[in-house]
Amino acid sequence: MIDVRSLFADKKITVMGLGLLGRGLKDTIFLSRCGADVTVTDLKTAEQLAPSVRQLEGLPVRLRLGEHHPDDFRNADMILRNADVPATSKFLKIARETGVPIEMDESLFCKYFNGVVVGVTGTRGKTTTTTLIHRMLSGGERRVFLSGNILGCATLPLLAEAHEEDTVVLELSSWQLQGFHQAKISPNASVFTNIYPDHLNRYGGMDEYIHDKLAVFQYQQGSDFCLFNARQAETAQLAQQAPAGVFFFQSEDVPSDWAIRLPGEHNRENIAAAAGLARRLGASPSWIREAAETFAGVEHRLQRLGEKDGVGYINDSTSTTPIAGCVALNAVKAERILLIAGGADKNLDLRPFAAALTEKVHRVALLHGTATPALREHIVEYGGESKITGLFDSLDTAVASLSTQAQAGDVILLSPGCASFGLFNNEFHRGETFMRIAADMGVSSDTGALR
């Protein structure tokens, strides 16, 4: 077991980004309990961060909220940077200029942890694949932990729990992988699910975005390995850059007699990726199959909420890109689909989503957001203007409008194809709002999910 107090006790640490999703909060609590002198700074105000702030009451932690102050980045032994903070932040530049080390949660954990680390990245399917891997590996004798870019998880505190004979499975976003580039380390075993345009509101182009993703395999060595999507030319090409073991997966790897609950070709790819990795780490074939067949999906990812009067309600709030919206429309089988779409702009091409929804949906309710005018314009271009039921500034009114037009056999699908900011704190807040609306309407409970 690692002596975590010796790593952080009496160190002046600035945690940059408290947030509302739990990662910054849990890191702060962990570091404080290790004896570190912790300052937490966030551009959001104490009022905006109230749920997180309340959980820090009684801890010897300094809070600087609603602003960042240069001294917190000069007079520190370490900066722990939240993944949502751009690497180009002028305050991180201050730290670099004064020689203060900048660390990130997952990569800092990996510097000290001597057990097996599994990393999963890609544009779509990360959470499902990561969760499946965790389940498939959990049937053996080794303890297996799930963390990374999983809602509510923080990885650094696992230093106090995980032993070197344990396995830690991490979902890794492109921003989290920036820390791996800096540390020049990669997970021991990894999966690259796929690559599509995303986050181009924060990246200068696809090359920058892909560069960050490469850290999931770029520093592997020896017996390390990475699985790549064989059906996508882009990932197959990236595999040529891998310095260690290279394997491929495809949907056809999933035996036809497996009773899979998750529909869609994309989910068979996720299952194939998870099974391929778990098998190479020694998981039993019978347990891999059981995990795949019993897995109902992850919240906010084509999550079936239930029905009312024969109308189904599906929460796909993590659909934050046009490709995700297209995948959802292909996966949902219903008499008619009544779609809720639109939101914040990520500088992505919305035309494929507009074309797909024009072809496949019966009605679409558009949510206000910076991407919505362009989405509406493309829908009109593809001849779908008559399907637009309105532009809404609240999810409640959008759902209410569609529910009056739905009939038995229909599905009301929240799959926005756009980011959530503006009307919501994040995509999870958007999904939770949809779930609350459905519950208030009397939609019967159904915990199953489709993605």
C-alpha positions in Angstrom: 0.0 0.0 0.0 1.3 3.5 -0.9 2.0 5.8 2.0 -0.2 8.7 0.5 0.5 11.0 3.4 4.2 11.0 2.5 3.3 12.1 -1.0 1.2 15.1 -0.1 1.6 16.0 3.6 2.5 19.7 4.2 2.5 20.4 0.4 0.9 23.6 -0.7 -1.5 22.4 -3.4 -3.9 24.5 -5.6 -6.8 22.5 -6.9 -7.9 24.3 -10.1 -11.6 23.5 -10.7 -13.9 22.4 -7.9 -16.9 21.8 -10.2 -20.2 20.0 -9.6 -19.5 16.5 -10.9 -17.5 15.2 -7.9 -13.9 14.9 -9.2 -12.5 18.2 -8.0 -14.4 17.8 -4.7 -13.2 14.2 -4.0 -9.6 15.2 -4.9 -9.8 18.1 -2.5 -11.1 16.0 0.4 -8.4 13.4 -0.3 -5.5 15.8 -0.4 -6.7 17.6 2.7 -7.0 14.4 4.6 -3.4 13.5 3.5 -2.2 16.6 5.3 -1.8 18.9 2.3 -2.3 22.7 2.6 -5.1 23.0 0.0 -6.5 26.0 -1.9 -9.4 25.4 -4.2 -10.0 28.0 -6.9 -12.9 28.1 -9.5 -14.4 30.7 -11.7 -17.8 29.7 -10.6 -19.2 31.4 -7.6 -19.9 29.8 -4.2 -23.6 30.0 -5.0 -23.1 28.1 -8.3 -21.0 25.5 -6.6 -23.1 25.3 -3.4 -23.6 21.4 -3.5 -19.8 20.9 -3.6 -19.0 23.7 -1.2 -21.3 22.3 1.5 -19.3 19.0 1.5 -16.1 20.9 2.3 -17.5 22.4 5.5 -15.3 21.7 8.4 -12.2 20.9 6.3 -9.1 23.1 6.5 -9.4 24.2 2.9 -9.2 27.7 1.5 -11.8 28.6 -1.1 -11.2 31.2 -3.8 -14.4 31.1 -5.8 -15.7 33.4 -8.6 -12.1 34.2 -9.6 -8.6 32.9 -9.9 -5.7 34.8 -8.2 -2.1 34.7 -9.6 -0.6 34.1 -6.2 -2.4 30.7 -5.9 -0.4 29.6 -8.9 3.0 31.1 -8.0 3.1 30.2 -4.3 2.3 26.5 -4.5 4.2 23.2 -4.6 1.7 21.7 -7.1 -1.3 22.6 -9.2 -3.9 19.9 -9.7 -5.7 20.9 -12.8 -9.3 19.8 -13.6 -9.6 18.4 -17.1 -12.2 21.0 -17.9 -9.6 23.8 -17.5 -7.9 24.5 -20.9 -4.2 23.9 -21.0 -3.8 27.4 -22.4 -5.2 29.1 -19.3 -3.1 32.2 -18.4 -3.0 31.1 -14.8 -1.4 27.7 -15.7 1.1 29.8 -17.7 2.0 31.6 -14.5 2.6 28.3 -12.8 4.8 27.1 -15.6 6.8 30.3 -15.6 7.5 30.0 -11.9 8.3 26.3 -12.1 5.3 25.0 -10.2 4.4 21.4 -11.4 1.0 21.0 -13.0 -0.6 17.6 -12.5 -3.9 16.0 -13.5 -5.9 13.5 -11.5 -5.6 10.3 -13.6 -2.0 10.7 -14.7 -0.8 11.6 -11.2 -2.5 8.5 -9.9 -0.7 6.4 -12.6 2.7 7.8 -11.7 2.5 6.1 -8.3 0.2 3.1 -8.8 2.0 -0.1 -9.6 -0.9 -2.3 -10.5 -2.6 -2.8 -13.9 -4.2 0.2 -15.4 -6.8 -0.1 -18.2 -7.6 3.0 -20.3 -10.4 3.5 -22.7 -10.7 6.5 -25.0 -12.4 7.4 -28.3 -15.2 9.8 -29.3 -18.2 7.5 -28.7 -18.8 4.5 -26.6 -16.2 5.2 -23.9 -18.4 4.9 -20.9 -20.2 1.8 -22.0 -17.0 0.0 -23.0 -15.2 1.1 -19.8 -18.2 -0.1 -17.6 -18.3 -3.4 -19.5 -14.6 -4.0 -19.0 -15.0 -3.4 -15.3 -17.8 -5.9 -15.1 -16.0 -8.5 -17.2 -12.8 -8.3 -15.1 -14.7 -8.3 -11.8 -15.4 -12.0 -12.0 -11.9 -13.0 -11.1 -9.8 -12.9 -7.9 -8.2 -9.5 -8.5 -10.0 -6.5 -7.2 -11.1 -4.1 -10.0 -11.8 -0.4 -9.6 -13.8 1.8 -12.0 -12.9 5.5 -12.4 -11.7 8.2 -14.7 -14.2 10.2 -16.7 -17.1 8.3 -15.0 -19.7 10.6 -13.4 -18.9 11.2 -9.7 -15.5 9.4 -9.8 -12.1 10.7 -8.9 -9.0 8.6 -9.5 -6.4 10.1 -7.3 -8.1 8.9 -4.0 -7.7 5.3 -5.2 -4.0 5.6 -4.1 -5.3 4.9 -0.6 -7.4 1.9 -1.7 -5.9 0.1 -4.6 -3.0 -2.4 -4.1 -0.4 -3.4 -6.8 -2.2 -6.7 -7.4 -5.4 -4.8 -8.2 -6.7 -3.5 -11.6 -8.0 0.1 -12.2 -10.2 0.7 -15.3 -10.3 4.3 -16.5 -12.5 6.1 -19.0 -10.2 8.8 -20.4 -11.3 11.9 -22.2 -9.0 13.8 -24.6 -8.4 16.4 -21.9 -7.5 13.9 -19.2 -5.0 12.3 -21.6 -3.1 15.6 -21.8 -1.7 14.7 -18.4 -0.5 11.4 -19.7 1.4 13.2 -22.5 3.0 15.4 -20.0 4.0 12.5 -17.8 4.9 10.4 -20.9 3.0 7.4 -19.6 0.1 5.2 -21.0 -2.2 2.7 -19.5 -0.9 -0.9 -19.6 -3.9 -2.1 -21.6 -6.1 0.2 -23.6 -9.0 0.5 -26.1 -9.4 3.1 -28.8 -13.1 2.9 -29.6 -13.4 5.2 -32.6 -12.7 8.8 -33.7 -15.1 11.4 -34.9 -15.1 15.2 -34.9 -15.8 16.6 -31.4 -14.9 19.5 -29.1 -13.8 21.6 -32.1 -15.0 24.6 -30.1 -11.9 24.1 -27.9 -9.5 22.5 -30.4 -7.9 24.2 -33.3 -8.7 21.2 -35.5 -8.9 17.4 -35.6 -5.1 17.0 -35.5 -5.0 18.6 -32.0 -7.9 16.5 -30.8 -6.4 13.2 -32.1 -3.0 14.1 -30.7 -4.4 14.2 -27.1 -6.1 10.8 -27.7 -2.8 9.2 -28.8 -1.5 9.2 -25.2 -3.8 6.2 -24.5 -1.2 4.0 -26.3 1.8 6.2 -27.3 4.0 5.5 -24.3 3.2 1.8 -24.0 6.0 -0.7 -23.9 6.9 -4.4 -23.4 3.7 -6.5 -22.9 1.4 -3.5 -23.0 -1.2 -3.4 -25.7 -4.1 -1.5 -27.3 -7.2 -2.6 -29.1 -8.3 -0.6 -32.1 -11.6 -0.4 -34.1 -10.9 -2.5 -37.2 -14.0 -1.1 -39.0 -12.8 2.5 -38.9 -10.1 3.5 -41.3 -8.9 6.3 -39.0 -8.3 4.1 -36.0 -6.8 1.3 -38.1 -4.3 3.9 -39.4 -3.6 5.1 -35.8 -2.7 1.6 -34.9 0.3 1.8 -37.1 1.8 4.3 -34.6 1.5 2.0 -31.6 4.8 1.1 -30.1 3.7 -2.1 -28.3 1.0 -4.8 -28.7 -1.7 -4.1 -31.3 -5.1 -5.9 -31.6 -8.3 -5.2 -33.4 -12.0 -5.6 -32.6 -15.2 -5.4 -34.7 -18.9 -6.1 -34.1 -18.6 -9.5 -35.7 -16.4 -10.7 -32.8 -19.6 -10.9 -30.7 -21.0 -14.5 -31.1 -24.4 -14.5 -32.8 -25.9 -16.7 -30.0 -25.2 -14.2 -27.2 -28.4 -12.7 -25.9 -27.3 -9.1 -26.0 -29.7 -6.5 -24.4 -28.1 -3.5 -26.0 -29.3 -2.8 -29.6 -27.4 -1.3 -32.5 -24.2 -2.1 -34.3 -22.3 0.5 -32.2 -23.1 -1.5 -29.0 -21.8 -4.7 -30.6 -18.6 -2.9 -31.2 -18.5 -1.7 -27.6 -19.0 -5.3 -26.4 -16.4 -6.7 -28.8 -13.9 -4.1 -27.6 -14.6 -4.9 -23.9 -14.5 -8.6 -24.4 -11.3 -8.5 -26.4 -9.5 -6.6 -23.7 -10.9 -8.6 -20.8 -10.0 -11.9 -22.5 -6.4 -10.7 -22.9 -6.2 -9.8 -19.2 -7.3 -13.3 -18.3 -11.1 -13.0 -17.6 -13.0 -16.2 -18.0 -15.0 -16.6 -21.2 -18.1 -17.6 -19.3 -17.9 -14.5 -17.1 -17.3 -12.3 -20.1 -20.4 -13.6 -21.8 -22.5 -13.3 -18.6 -21.4 -9.6 -18.2 -22.2 -8.9 -21.8 -25.6 -10.5 -21.7 -26.8 -9.0 -18.4 -25.6 -5.4 -19.1 -28.5 -3.0 -19.6 -26.5 0.1 -20.3 -25.5 3.3 -18.6 -27.6 6.2 -17.4 -28.2 9.0 -20.0 -27.1 6.8 -22.9 -30.2 5.6 -24.7 -31.7 5.0 -21.3 -35.3 3.6 -21.6 -37.3 5.4 -18.9 -40.5 3.5 -19.5 -43.9 4.2 -21.0 -47.1 6.2 -20.5 -50.2 5.4 -22.6 -48.0 3.3 -24.9 -45.5 6.1 -25.6 -41.9 5.3 -24.8 -39.5 7.8 -23.3 -35.7 7.4 -23.9 -33.0 9.6 -22.3 -29.9 9.9 -24.6 -28.7 13.2 -23.1 -25.0 12.4 -23.5 -25.6 12.7 -27.3 -23.6 15.9 -27.6 -22.4 15.4 -31.2 -24.1 15.0 -34.5 -22.7 11.5 -34.9 -24.2 10.5 -31.6 -27.6 11.8 -32.7 -27.4 9.8 -35.9 -26.4 6.6 -33.9 -29.4 7.1 -31.6 -31.8 7.4 -34.6 -30.5 4.2 -36.1 -30.7 2.3 -32.8 -34.2 3.3 -31.7 -37.0 1.2 -33.1 -40.5 2.6 -32.9 -43.6 3.3 -34.9 -42.6 7.0 -34.9 -39.8 8.9 -33.3 -40.5 12.3 -31.7 -37.1 13.9 -31.2 -35.8 16.6 -28.9 -32.6 18.1 -30.4 -30.5 21.2 -30.4 -28.3 23.0 -27.9 -24.8 24.5 -27.6 -22.4 24.7 -30.5 -19.2 22.7 -30.6 -18.2 23.9 -34.0 -19.2 20.6 -35.6 -20.9 19.8 -38.9 -24.6 19.4 -38.1 -25.7 18.5 -41.6 -25.5 14.7 -41.2 -27.7 14.9 -38.1 -30.2 17.2 -39.9 -30.4 14.8 -42.8 -30.9 11.8 -40.6 -33.6 13.3 -38.5 -35.4 14.7 -41.6 -35.5 11.2 -42.9 -36.3 9.3 -39.7 -38.3 11.4 -37.2 -42.0 12.3 -37.2 -41.6 15.5 -35.2 -38.6 17.4 -33.7 -38.7 19.9 -30.9 -35.7 22.2 -30.9 -34.1 23.5 -27.7 -32.6 27.0 -27.7 -28.9 27.1 -28.0 -26.0 28.5 -30.1 -26.0 25.5 -32.4 -29.8 25.4 -32.9 -30.2 28.0 -35.7 -27.8 26.2 -37.9 -29.4 22.8 -37.1 -32.8 24.3 -38.0 -31.5 25.8 -41.2 -30.0 22.4 -42.3 -33.3 20.6 -41.5 -35.1 23.1 -43.7 -32.5 22.6 -46.5 -33.2 18.8 -46.4 -36.9 19.4 -46.6 -37.9 18.7 -43.0 -39.3 22.1 -42.0 -42.8 20.6 -41.6 -41.4 18.3 -38.9 -40.2 21.1 -36.7 -42.8 21.5 -33.9 -41.2 24.6 -32.4 -38.3 26.2 -30.7 -38.3 25.9 -26.9 -36.5 27.6 -24.1 -37.2 24.8 -21.6 -37.2 21.0 -21.8 -40.5 20.9 -19.9 -42.4 22.7 -22.7 -40.6 20.7 -25.4 -41.6 17.4 -23.8 -45.2 18.7 -23.2 -45.5 19.7 -26.9 -44.4 16.3 -28.2 -46.4 14.3 -25.7 -49.6 15.9 -27.0 -48.7 14.7 -30.6 -47.6 11.2 -29.6 -49.6 8.0 -29.8 -49.2 4.4 -28.7 -46.1 2.9 -30.3 -44.2 6.2 -30.5 -41.0 7.1 -28.7 -40.1 10.5 -27.4 -36.4 10.6 -27.6 -34.0 13.1 -26.0 -30.9 12.9 -28.2 -29.8 16.5 -28.8 -26.8 16.0 -31.0 -25.4 19.2 -29.4 -23.8 20.2 -26.1 -25.9 21.2 -23.1 -24.5 24.5 -21.9 -26.9 27.5 -21.8 -30.1 25.8 -20.6 -28.2 23.3 -18.4 -25.1 22.9 -16.3 -24.0 19.9 -18.3 -25.4 16.9 -20.2 -26.1 15.0 -17.0 -28.2 17.9 -15.7 -30.1 17.8 -19.0 -30.7 14.1 -18.6 -31.7 14.4 -15.0 -34.2 17.1 -16.0 -35.7 14.8 -18.6 -36.0 12.0 -16.1 -37.7 14.3 -13.6 -40.2 15.5 -16.3 -41.0 11.9 -17.2 -41.5 10.9 -13.6 -43.8 13.8 -13.0 -45.8 12.8 -16.0 -46.2 9.3 -14.6 -44.0 7.5 -17.0 -43.6 3.9 -15.6 -40.2 3.2 -14.2 -37.8 1.1 -16.4 -34.2 1.1 -15.4 -33.0 -0.4 -18.7 -30.7 1.5 -21.1 -29.9 0.9 -24.7 -26.4 2.3 -25.2 
